[in-house]
Amino acid sequence: MGIFAEFTTGDKSKFNRFCYIYIIMILVTGGTGLVGSHLLWHLLQKGEKVRAIHRPGSDLEQVRQVFDYYNTTGHGSNKSGGRNLTGDDLPSGEMNAESGKSEEGEGLNGSNPDELFSRIDWFPADILDHPALSEALEGISRVYHCVAIVSFDPSERNKVIKDNIESTANIVNLCLDNNLEKLCHVSSVSAIGNRYDGEPASEEDFWKPSKRRHAYSISKFHSEMEVWRGIEEGLNAVIVNPSVILGPGNWKRGSAAFFTRIQKGLKYYTGGMTGFVDVRDVCRCMIGLMESDISGERFIINSENIYYRDLFNMIADALEKPRPSKYASRQLVEAGWRLEWLRSRLTFSKPLLTRETARSGRSISRFSNEKIRKALGCGFFPVRETIGWTARGLIHNAGGIRQ
Ligand SMILES: NC(=O)c1ccc[n+]([C@@H]2O[C@H](COP(=O)([O-])OP(=O)(O)OC[C@H]3O[C@@H](n4cnc5c(N)ncnc54)[C@H](OP(=O)(O)O)[C@@H]3O)[C@@H](O)[C@H]2O)c1
């Protein structure tokens, strides 16, 4: 009775609190990032009530822009025969054996980007601010933890390790304290162990420390360990370990920057290979795992293992730009990152190439997706299809690069 009386007397904070407790169910951290923004779209498509945390400087417009991509560039169909998919056709065992995609899900409901965006309950909170985060979790039953600093800049080494581990520990502790229903933690293949026998690495390959580990890999391994600690303490949680995630987003950040570099005329390619996956598949697997009874397990989310050269060629073709034609030899790459380091020091700017990115561009890594395929009966967009979709996003985006 009390709380309803307060609504009628106009106590908005009490009303909001009522809504949080009785209606809003899902919290997304990192909602302004690549994974988080696409995940918000997929959750909203399913009619979920979502809250997302953001910082004062977070670019919320970026999220609306991502929603706009789904509206204008489509969300799955292309020449290769993929199907339009909504958030509803999540891995449910109804996948097309040939393409690995669902037979259902043509069309969208409620896909107006502005209307969809307006449904998000944006909550100001830095993930390192424990009291603010605690408030953000009020009334929440499920958490998708997508926050991380994804950086290979040596000057950010300590921050990457400290903040990524601390943010995950904060989430895990609050989920335990509040007895939340379930957590989905976004880890990475950087927290999977290397294989040296040419076979694809699996969830059973355990990460080992080494001098060659970069800060991001160390941070993702120890973040994951925080989640395993939480699971030991009774937390219901699943972990996803995506490979390099492709999809339209902030064109200056992460894998989307490959597209802008190639659009501007990248000349070099390296000899390395790694796994790549569509952001839509990452979101679908996360939601599928959260809606399943699965807990206390981790899953590699990967579509295909591809040489960088082939990836760059596919991106160049999709953007109708020249393919990078010069092979960056070991000597060239080693000289390149050192020169870039010097340039960044002299110009006080971020290096475009670091020792870590240079070396990972030359290393060969393969990842297996067998476990997630078996668990959810799901398939993955072929990388070429993802590249076509992402390239359409870049071309659509005001004729090019977002400044
Ligand atoms: N992208 C990939 O290829 C890839 C591959 C494998 C795994 N992952 C993992 O996937 C997850 C999401 O990656 P992403 O590519 O979406 O990263 P992203 O685009 O760089 O987004 C990172 C997100 O974290 C937020 N964030 C960072 N520090 C924060 C803080 N102190 N408080 C609140 N928010 C904070 C950022 O907010 P602001 O907007 O305010 O900066 C942003 O929303 C990460 O865990 C990453 O390790 C990514």
The ligand as a Gaussian input file, in Angstrom:
#p B3LYP/6-31G(d) Opt

LIG

0 1
 N       36.214000      -7.588000     -29.667000
 C       36.756000      -8.794000     -29.746000
 O       37.273000      -9.194000     -30.806000
 C       36.721000      -9.708000     -28.560000
 C       37.160000     -11.028000     -28.711000
 C       37.089000     -11.901000     -27.626000
 C       36.598000     -11.455000     -26.408000
 N       36.197000     -10.148000     -26.269000
 C       35.687000      -9.729000     -24.978000
 O       34.358000      -9.292000     -25.189000
 C       34.026000      -8.301000     -24.216000
 C       33.486000      -7.099000     -24.933000
 O       34.479000      -6.632000     -25.856000
 P       34.160000      -5.490000     -26.884000
 O       34.875000      -5.797000     -28.147000
 O       32.694000      -5.229000     -26.927000
 O       34.913000      -4.273000     -26.200000
 P       34.715000      -2.718000     -26.449000
 O       33.982000      -2.480000     -27.707000
 O       36.060000      -2.091000     -26.293000
 O       33.772000      -2.277000     -25.231000
 C       34.225000      -2.288000     -23.931000
 C       33.098000      -1.851000     -23.045000
 O       33.556000      -1.837000     -21.693000
 C       33.168000      -0.605000     -21.107000
 N       34.043000      -0.255000     -19.999000
 C       35.398000      -0.294000     -19.957000
 N       35.821000       0.098000     -18.745000
 C       34.710000       0.376000     -18.011000
 C       34.482000       0.821000     -16.689000
 N       35.504000       1.070000     -15.849000
 N       33.225000       1.004000     -16.255000
 C       32.157000       0.778000     -17.099000
 N       32.311000       0.363000     -18.371000
 C       33.573000       0.156000     -18.810000
 C       33.248000       0.372000     -22.255000
 O       32.532000       1.539000     -21.910000
 P       32.858000       2.980000     -22.593000
 O       31.988000       3.027000     -23.795000
 O       32.514000       3.937000     -21.558000
 O       34.329000       2.990000     -22.951000
 C       32.583000      -0.444000     -23.336000
 O       31.184000      -0.427000     -23.184000
 C       35.305000      -8.039000     -23.434000
 O       35.274000      -8.792000     -22.261000
 C       36.396000      -8.559000     -24.349000
 O       37.530000      -8.965000     -23.610000
 C       36.242000      -9.270000     -27.324000

